Amino acid sequence: MRKHWLFKLSSGMLVATILGGCSGGNNQSVSQTPGKGAPAVKVSRDNPCSVMLPNEVGEILGLPSNLREVFDEVTCRYHFEPPAGSQPKSAGEETFIEVKVHWTEGRTAVTATRLAGKLLGSGSGGFEKLSGIGDEAWLAPLASYLVFSRGNVGVEIDMRMMPGEKEKAIRLAKLIASRL
């Protein structure tokens, strides 16, 4: 009976380690429970991929997403299969959305994105101000890019591989904002 109990404890610790993701030991985190029966999400400043699970991204996009990749200290890529009828240009080309989480100076990242849009366009640069997402949120033309800030945190969601998906970009942003 003791061996059975130790096996359960060991296997539980293994599952917890695997679900914990790529976060390091010295991190600041907040646990969030997305819904009834869903696993808790542990948001970590050491892991930009911790703000969303791949299955959550897949559910919102309506496409299977089973891989998330830490690209650098602020960037996470959520890979998915391209929609039916729109194959990548080459066999080696990846299809993903990119999420950047700036844990400090986030408002600066939002402002810089908007200024770049103004330089490329006129007036607002085609950016649409959104309400109900963090403290300030902006959507680029064709819903190709969404930036928002909440407190000192800034988030950029690059949807260029799925342009025109305004409602999906907003749903992703609201999910992330709820966890910051």
C-alpha positions as CSV (number, residue, x, y, z in Angstrom):
1,M,0.0,0.0,0.0
2,R,2.9,2.4,0.8
3,K,4.4,1.8,-2.7
4,H,1.1,2.5,-4.3
5,W,0.8,5.8,-2.4
6,L,4.4,6.8,-3.3
7,F,3.7,6.0,-7.0
8,K,0.6,8.3,-7.0
9,L,2.6,11.1,-5.3
10,S,5.5,10.7,-7.8
11,S,3.3,10.6,-10.8
12,G,1.4,13.6,-9.5
13,M,4.6,15.6,-9.1
14,L,5.6,14.6,-12.7
15,V,2.3,15.8,-14.1
16,A,2.6,19.1,-12.1
17,T,6.1,19.6,-13.5
18,I,5.1,19.0,-17.1
19,L,2.0,21.2,-16.8
20,G,4.1,23.9,-15.1
21,G,5.8,24.8,-18.5
22,C,9.1,26.4,-18.9
23,S,9.1,28.7,-15.9
24,G,12.2,29.0,-13.7
25,G,12.4,28.9,-9.9
26,N,12.6,32.7,-9.2
27,N,9.4,33.9,-10.7
28,Q,6.3,35.9,-9.8
29,S,3.2,34.1,-10.7
30,V,-0.6,34.2,-10.3
31,S,-2.8,31.2,-10.6
32,Q,-6.0,31.6,-12.6
33,T,-8.8,29.1,-13.1
34,P,-10.3,29.6,-16.6
35,G,-13.6,27.7,-16.0
36,K,-15.3,24.8,-14.3
37,G,-13.2,21.6,-14.7
38,A,-10.4,23.5,-16.5
39,P,-6.8,23.3,-15.2
40,A,-5.5,26.3,-13.3
41,V,-3.2,28.6,-15.4
42,K,-0.1,29.8,-13.6
43,V,1.0,33.1,-15.2
44,S,4.7,33.6,-14.8
45,R,6.9,36.6,-15.6
46,D,9.6,34.2,-16.7
47,N,7.5,32.5,-19.4
48,P,5.5,34.6,-21.9
49,C,3.7,31.4,-23.0
50,S,2.1,31.1,-19.5
51,V,-0.7,33.6,-20.3
52,M,-2.7,31.1,-22.4
53,L,-2.8,27.4,-23.0
54,P,-2.6,26.1,-26.6
55,N,-6.0,24.5,-26.4
56,E,-7.5,27.9,-25.4
57,V,-5.9,29.5,-28.4
58,G,-7.2,26.7,-30.6
59,E,-10.7,27.0,-29.3
60,I,-10.7,30.8,-29.9
61,L,-9.2,30.5,-33.4
62,G,-11.3,27.5,-34.4
63,L,-8.1,25.7,-35.4
64,P,-6.2,23.1,-33.6
65,S,-3.2,24.5,-31.7
66,N,-1.2,22.0,-29.7
67,L,2.2,23.7,-29.6
68,R,3.4,26.9,-27.9
69,E,7.0,28.0,-28.2
70,V,9.0,30.4,-26.1
71,F,10.7,32.5,-28.8
72,D,12.5,35.0,-26.6
73,E,12.0,36.5,-23.1
74,V,8.8,38.3,-24.1
75,T,7.6,36.4,-27.1
76,C,5.5,33.2,-27.4
77,R,4.4,31.6,-30.6
78,Y,1.2,29.5,-30.7
79,H,1.4,27.2,-33.7
80,F,-1.7,26.0,-35.5
81,E,-2.7,24.3,-38.8
82,P,-3.7,26.8,-41.5
83,P,-7.4,27.0,-42.3
84,A,-8.6,24.6,-45.0
85,G,-7.8,25.9,-48.5
86,S,-5.0,28.2,-47.4
87,Q,-1.7,26.3,-47.2
88,P,1.6,27.9,-46.3
89,K,3.7,29.1,-49.2
90,S,6.4,26.4,-48.6
91,A,6.5,23.1,-46.8
92,G,8.9,24.6,-44.2
93,E,6.8,27.7,-43.4
94,E,5.2,27.7,-40.0
95,T,1.7,29.1,-39.2
96,F,1.4,30.8,-35.8
97,I,0.2,33.8,-33.9
98,E,2.7,35.6,-31.8
99,V,2.1,37.1,-28.3
100,K,4.6,39.5,-26.7
101,V,4.2,40.2,-23.0
102,H,6.1,43.3,-21.7
103,W,6.0,43.0,-17.9
104,T,7.5,46.4,-17.4
105,E,7.1,49.5,-19.5
106,G,4.1,48.0,-21.2
107,R,2.5,51.4,-21.9
108,T,5.7,52.4,-23.9
109,A,5.3,49.3,-26.1
110,V,1.7,50.2,-26.9
111,T,2.6,53.8,-27.6
112,A,5.6,52.7,-29.8
113,T,3.3,50.4,-31.9
114,R,0.7,53.2,-32.4
115,L,3.5,55.7,-33.4
116,A,4.9,53.3,-35.9
117,G,1.4,52.9,-37.4
118,K,1.1,56.7,-37.7
119,L,4.4,56.9,-39.5
120,L,3.2,54.3,-42.0
121,G,-0.3,55.8,-42.4
122,S,-2.1,59.0,-41.7
123,G,-3.9,60.2,-38.6
124,S,-4.4,57.3,-36.3
125,G,-2.5,55.0,-38.7
126,G,-5.7,53.1,-39.2
127,F,-5.7,51.9,-35.6
128,E,-9.1,51.4,-33.9
129,K,-9.4,52.2,-30.2
130,L,-11.0,49.4,-28.3
131,S,-12.8,49.5,-25.0
132,G,-13.2,46.8,-22.4
133,I,-9.6,45.4,-22.7
134,G,-7.1,46.5,-20.1
135,D,-6.5,50.2,-19.6
136,E,-5.9,51.0,-23.3
137,A,-6.3,48.8,-26.4
138,W,-5.7,49.4,-30.1
139,L,-6.4,47.2,-33.1
140,A,-4.4,47.6,-36.3
141,P,-6.0,47.6,-39.8
142,L,-7.4,44.2,-40.9
143,A,-7.2,43.1,-37.3
144,S,-3.7,42.1,-38.0
145,Y,-2.3,43.3,-34.7
146,L,-3.8,44.1,-31.3
147,V,-1.9,45.9,-28.5
148,F,-3.1,46.7,-25.0
149,S,-1.8,47.7,-21.6
150,R,-3.0,46.9,-18.2
151,G,-1.2,48.6,-15.4
152,N,2.5,48.6,-16.3
153,V,2.1,45.4,-18.5
154,G,1.8,45.7,-22.3
155,V,0.8,42.9,-24.6
156,E,1.1,42.7,-28.4
157,I,-0.9,40.0,-30.3
158,D,0.4,39.5,-33.9
159,M,-2.5,38.1,-36.0
160,R,-1.0,38.7,-39.4
161,M,-1.3,35.0,-40.4
162,M,-5.0,35.3,-39.7
163,P,-5.9,38.8,-40.9
164,G,-9.5,40.1,-40.6
165,E,-10.2,38.1,-37.4
166,K,-11.2,41.0,-35.2
167,E,-13.5,39.1,-32.9
168,K,-10.9,36.4,-32.4
169,A,-8.1,38.9,-31.6
170,I,-10.4,40.6,-29.1
171,R,-11.2,37.3,-27.4
172,L,-7.5,36.4,-27.1
173,A,-6.8,39.9,-25.7
174,K,-9.6,39.7,-23.1
175,L,-8.4,36.3,-22.0
176,I,-4.9,37.5,-21.5
177,A,-6.0,40.7,-19.8
178,S,-8.1,38.7,-17.3
179,R,-5.0,37.0,-16.2
180,L,-2.7,39.9,-15.7
